[in-house]
Structures are given as C-alpha cells and as structure tokens.
Amino acid sequence: MKNILVTGCSKGIGFQIVKQFAKQSDTSVLAISRDSVGLNKLVEECKLINKHFVLKVISLDLSVMSSIELLASIVQKDFKSSVDGIIHNAGFLVKKSFTDITNEDLDTSFKVNCLAPFLLTQKLIPFFTPNAHVLSISSMGGLQGSQKFPGLSAYSTSKATLITLTESLAEEFKMTNYKFNCLALGA
C-alpha cells in the first residue's frame, strides 16, 4: 500500500488529484485542507469511485506552524512511519497592489506557499520509503522570465521560493532515489 499526503484538497487541483488516487486499490491518502466542508465532499465523491479507498481527511491551517508537528505525528501513526509521496498543493493567493500588501498578507503567503512545504518535507523525510516522490504545485508567475501580472507580487515571489526549494532538494538528495518535482501551472 502506497501512502500519499496531499495538501490543499478541498477543491480544484488537490480535490481532483485525490479523486484520481481513489481509482487505485493500492494507495491510501491523507488529505489536508482548511475547508472541512470541501473535505467532506471529497470523502463522499471518493466513496462513489471506490468504497474501499483508504482516505483520511484532516482540516488544518498550514499557516499555523504547529500544524506541521501535528501532521508529522499523524503520519507516524496512520502511515506507520512510511511515506511514499507528498503533493504540496495548498496555496494562498494575495491579489493586491504592491503598496497595499500587509505584513499579514506576506506572512501568510510565505507560510502556506513555501514555509509549510519546507518544514513538512523536512519532518517527513525520516519516514520516506526508498523511492519517495515529492511534487510541489507552483505557478508560472514564480518562473524567472515568465510574464508577471499586477497584484501578484507576494504570490509570485512565494511560488518562486517553492520552485527554488524543489530544485535545491533535488540537488541535495540526488544520491538517493527520492524524486523532487515542481509543476509551474498557468492560468
């Protein structure tokens, strides 16, 4: 049984990723989101796909750093200290003029978009199986040389940090079989 942790699962990309895993009989998923209503909908839809799919959902705010410790302890207990993959999909979008961005906007953007993936990966590496894979969902706005849009300076900067983190981890762990990839998605 493969054990996968997916963040940002109450709607959109994360929701659909978990539904794809529900089609597999050899995968269990720990799905994380702030939105418990969306998580409940995810559970219902996954049951329709595969009533035997092992899905655990947890409503947590990844901008609260104590959530990372809690997730690590849940993985240790529920996944029996075995992690085959992490999909860092959670994101926090700030769409404001550069001069209107508050410290709180910036803090939350960086906590959710890059600090949580950094710390969560760091806490879970001791539980990685030999071929573990970490996939981070970023943005085209975080790629150097791509077109930038007004109002997305905090978001794009934090997503650029996630891209660089992924590249750094791929380099640091290149002597292992761990895989680190990042998808930079566009509109």
N, C-alpha and C positions, 0 to 999 in steps of 0.2 A: 504494500500500500504506500503510495507516494503522499507526502504531507506538504501542502502548499498553503502559505499565508498570503492573503490578498488584502490590501488596504483600499479604502475608497470604493466600497461595494454597493452603496445604496441606490445608485443609478448609473447611467452612462456606461463607460468602458468597463469599469470594475464589475458592475452588475452583469454585463454580457460575458465577461471572462469567466466568472463563477458559473454561469449557466452552461458554458462550454465544458467546464470541468465536470458538471453534473452528468454529462453524457458518458463519462468514463467510469468504469467499475473499479478501477484500481487507484483512485485518488480521493483523499479527504482534504477538505478545505476549512481553514479558519478565516472567516470573512470579517473585516473590521470596517466600521463606519461610525460617524457621529449620529447618523439618522436611523433611529431604531424602527421607524415606520417603513423606510425603504428596505431595511434588513429583513423585516417580517415578510414583505412582499417577495423578496429574493428567496426566502425559505419556501414559500408557497409555490413559486414557479419552479424551483429545483425539484420539489416533490413530484410535480407533474411530469417532469423529464425523467426522473429516476428515483423511485421511492426508497431505494437502498443507498443513495448517495449520502456519504458522511459529511455533513456540513454543520459547523458550529459558527454562530454569529455572535459578535460582541460589539456593543455600542461604546466606543471610546473616542475621545477627542485627542488626536495626535499632537495638538499644540500644547497639551499638558504633558510635560516630560515624565511625570510619574506613570503615565500610560505605557511607556516603553518597558519599564520594570515589570509591570503587571502582565504585559504581553509575553515577555520572556518567561515568566513563571507559568503562564497558561500553556505555552508551547512545550515547556519541560514536562508538564503534567499530561496534557492531552495528546501531544505528539510523541510522548515518551522519549524526549530529547532527540528527535530525528526530524530534520528539516531538509526537504528536497528542493524547495523553491520559495522565493519571496517575490511578490509582484507589488512594487511600490507605486500604487496608482493614486493614492489620496493627493488632493491638491487644493490649494487655497488661492483663489483669484482675487486680486485687488485691481480694480479698474478705476483709477483716479488720476487726475493731473498730478505730475511730479510734485508740485508745490503743495498739494492737498493731502499727500500721503502722511499718515500719522505714525508715530513710533509703534503704536499697537498694530497698525496695518503691516508695517515692515516686520515686526517681531513675529506675528502670526504667520505671515507668508513664508519667512525663512524657517520657522519651526516646522511647519507642515511639509513644505516642499523640499527641504534638504536636511534639516537637523534630525527630524524623525527617521527618515531613511538611513541616515548615517548611523545614528545610535541603535536603531533596531537591527540593522545588519551587524553592527559590532557586537551586540548582545547575543545574536543568534548564530554567529559563526562557529562557536564551540559545538553547536548541535547539527551542523551541516553534514549531510551524507557525502560520500566521496565525489559525486558528480552534481552537487547542488548548483542551482542556477538562480541568479538574482536579476530580475528585469525591472528597470525603472521607467516610468512613463513621464517623459518631459514634454517640451514644446519646441516648435520651430523658432519661437521667439528667443529661446535660450542658445541658439546656434550662432556662432560668430559669422557675420556676413549675410545672415538672413534678413529679410525685411522686418523692421520693427514698427509697432503701432503705438500711437499716443495713448497714454493712460495705463500702459502695461509695464512700466519700468520696474516695479517691485516684483511682479510675477515673472517677467522675463529674466531678471537678474537671479532670482532664486532658482529658476529652472536651469539656467546656465550652470549654477553651482552643482545641481544634481547631475548634469552631464559630466562635469569635471570629476565629481566624486566617482561616478561609474568608471570613467577612464582610469582613474587612479587605482581603484580596486582591481580592475583587470590587470594592471601592471604589477601591483603588489602581490597578487595571488597567481601570477602566470605559471608558477612552478607547481601549482595544484591542478586538479581537474575542475575547480569551481569556474563557473561562467558568469560574467557580469556584462549585461547589455542594457542599452538605453534606447528607447524609441522617442524620437522628437516628432510629435504629431503637430499637424497644422489644421487650420480651420477648414 
